[in-house]
Amino acid sequence: MVCSASPWNPQTLTLGADVYIGLAVTSHVAGVATQAEFSNIATTGNVTGDWKSVSLGVDQPTGNLPDAFYVTIEDSSGHRANVPHPDPYALTTGAWTAWNIALSDLRSAGVKTDSITKIAIGIGDKDKPASGAAGLVYIDDIRYGHPGSQ
């Protein structure tokens, strides 16, 4: 059966005794999560049982959505290194997570690690900033130098 329902053309479907309704979605981009949901679903007749949900792959976030997360470090000469977080789901974790950046990564970008003057932490597209996003990120214990004991 082909059904082309839309808000201006609702459809009524007659189904058999056992019915399973599913929805699969993909962003078609590796490392980018996406989500979809059913809405305005009504049932009639002898419908029993609870709705069940299953996530495949990475669980969908309950708070922040995945997005680019980066730090920009600048030295006294104006040389900058932009370092993206290696985990595309870092903003969705909900747990404290360490992010160690090797000094060699900064040096290879031309930053003099003995004269750092600015650190900027960003979320989203650095080259095309946009407002309107919402979420919560805690940042603490910013350290510089060799990793120490906790």
Secondary structure as the mmCIF struct_conf table of DSSP 4:
data_model
#
loop_
_struct_conf.conf_type_id
_struct_conf.id
_struct_conf.beg_label_comp_id
_struct_conf.beg_label_asym_id
_struct_conf.beg_label_seq_id
_struct_conf.end_label_comp_id
_struct_conf.end_label_asym_id
_struct_conf.end_label_seq_id
STRN STRN1 SER A 6 SER A 6
TURN_TY1_P TURN_TY1_P1 PRO A 7 TRP A 8
STRN STRN2 ASN A 9 ASN A 9
BEND BEND1 ALA A 17 ASP A 18
BEND BEND2 HIS A 28 VAL A 29
TURN_TY1_P TURN_TY1_P2 ALA A 30 GLY A 31
BEND BEND3 ASN A 40 ASN A 40
BEND BEND4 GLY A 45 ASN A 46
BEND BEND5 GLY A 49 GLY A 49
BEND BEND6 GLY A 57 VAL A 58
HELX_LH_PP_P HELX_LH_PP_P1 ASP A 59 PRO A 61
BEND BEND7 THR A 62 ASN A 64
HELX_LH_PP_P HELX_LH_PP_P2 LEU A 65 PRO A 66
STRN STRN3 PHE A 69 ASP A 75
TURN_TY1_P TURN_TY1_P3 SER A 76 SER A 77
STRN STRN4 ARG A 80 PRO A 84
BEND BEND8 PRO A 86 PRO A 86
TURN_TY1_P TURN_TY1_P4 PRO A 88 TYR A 89
HELX_RH_3T_P HELX_RH_3T_P1 ALA A 90 THR A 92
BEND BEND9 ALA A 95 ALA A 95
HELX_RH_AL_P HELX_RH_AL_P1 LEU A 103 SER A 108
TURN_TY1_P TURN_TY1_P5 ALA A 109 GLY A 110
TURN_TY1_P TURN_TY1_P6 THR A 113 ASP A 114
BEND BEND10 SER A 115 SER A 115
STRN STRN5 ILE A 116 ILE A 123
BEND BEND11 GLY A 124 GLY A 124
TURN_TY1_P TURN_TY1_P7 LYS A 126 ASP A 127
BEND BEND12 LYS A 128 LYS A 128
BEND BEND13 GLY A 145 HIS A 146
#
